[in-house]
Amino acid sequence: MRPQTRALVACCALLPLASACATVAEQRVEAGLAEAGVPLGIATCMADIWAEELSISQIRRISRFADAVRDRDSRLTVGRLITHVREWNDPEAMAVVTGSAARCAFE
């Protein structure tokens, strides 16, 4: 088997694993947002987008913030989340969070 063919076969074998990881990340994001107080429909919609467009480290930062809000017996609102992400000075995260919030609010 040629090296290129072997590499292609290896990549194809890993695709289901990558898909499973994305699904797990999406489920965790959805659960974290919903537990922190974001309405379930919006949390589900945003999690789908975030799992595709944000890095694991960006998602973890949001998760830590959501956990802190929940630990203070407070409710996470989309506006509060956007304000928090704006403070990071991360244009990519800001674009994804605000874009998903707008898109999901109207679905």
C-alpha distance (Angstrom), angle and dihedral (degrees) to the residues before:
residue distance angle dihedral
M1 . . .
R2 3.82 . .
P3 3.83 117.9 .
Q4 3.82 91.7 -116.0
T5 3.80 90.8 52.7
R6 3.80 91.3 48.5
A7 3.80 90.9 50.9
L8 3.81 91.4 49.0
V9 3.81 91.7 49.9
A10 3.81 90.5 49.2
C11 3.81 92.0 50.2
C12 3.80 91.9 48.8
A13 3.78 90.5 50.4
L14 3.82 90.2 55.0
L15 3.82 96.3 50.0
P16 3.82 95.4 85.4
L17 3.81 89.3 50.1
A18 3.81 91.7 51.7
S19 3.79 90.1 48.4
A20 3.80 91.4 50.0
C21 3.81 90.8 50.3
A22 3.80 91.1 51.2
T23 3.80 90.3 50.2
V24 3.80 91.8 51.2
A25 3.81 91.3 48.3
E26 3.79 90.6 48.6
Q27 3.81 92.1 50.2
R28 3.80 92.0 49.0
V29 3.79 93.0 48.7
E30 3.79 91.2 48.3
A31 3.81 92.9 49.0
G32 3.81 93.0 45.5
L33 3.79 93.8 50.3
A34 3.79 93.2 45.4
E35 3.82 92.9 47.2
A36 3.81 89.5 50.4
G37 3.80 90.8 54.7
V38 3.81 107.5 -92.2
P39 3.83 108.9 137.8
L40 3.82 110.1 -98.1
G41 3.81 96.4 -119.2
I42 3.80 92.1 52.7
A43 3.83 91.9 42.5
T44 3.81 90.9 52.7
C45 3.78 92.9 48.2
M46 3.82 94.4 45.7
A47 3.81 92.9 46.5
D48 3.79 90.6 56.2
I49 3.80 91.3 53.8
W50 3.80 96.0 41.3
A51 3.81 93.7 50.8
E52 3.80 87.8 57.2
E53 3.79 101.3 39.6
L54 3.82 110.1 27.9
S55 3.78 128.1 70.0
I56 3.79 121.1 -118.3
S57 3.82 90.0 -108.5
Q58 3.81 91.4 53.4
I59 3.79 90.9 49.0
R60 3.81 90.5 48.5
R61 3.81 91.3 53.0
I62 3.78 90.6 52.7
S63 3.80 90.0 45.6
R64 3.80 92.3 53.3
F65 3.81 89.7 50.5
A66 3.82 92.0 48.3
D67 3.82 90.0 48.9
A68 3.81 91.1 50.8
V69 3.80 91.2 50.4
R70 3.79 91.4 48.9
D71 3.83 91.8 46.3
R72 3.81 89.1 56.5
D73 3.81 88.2 55.7
S74 3.75 88.3 -114.8
R75 3.77 131.2 130.4
L76 3.79 124.1 -112.6
T77 3.76 112.1 -133.2
V78 3.77 125.3 -170.2
G79 3.80 89.6 -117.2
R80 3.79 91.6 53.0
L81 3.79 90.2 48.8
I82 3.80 92.5 50.9
T83 3.81 90.9 49.2
H84 3.80 90.2 51.5
V85 3.81 94.6 48.3
R86 3.83 90.7 47.1
E87 3.83 88.0 61.6
W88 3.84 91.0 61.0
N89 3.79 93.6 68.3
D90 3.83 88.2 -135.7
P91 3.82 107.1 139.4
E92 3.81 93.3 -170.7
A93 3.81 94.1 53.5
M94 3.78 90.9 43.4
A95 3.81 92.1 52.1
V96 3.80 93.1 48.0
V97 3.82 95.5 45.6
T98 3.80 95.9 45.4
G99 3.79 93.3 40.6
S100 3.78 93.0 49.3
A101 3.79 91.8 45.7
A102 3.79 91.4 53.7
R103 3.79 94.0 43.4
C104 3.79 94.7 46.1
A105 3.81 94.5 45.8
F106 3.79 89.7 63.2
E107 3.81 99.5 43.0
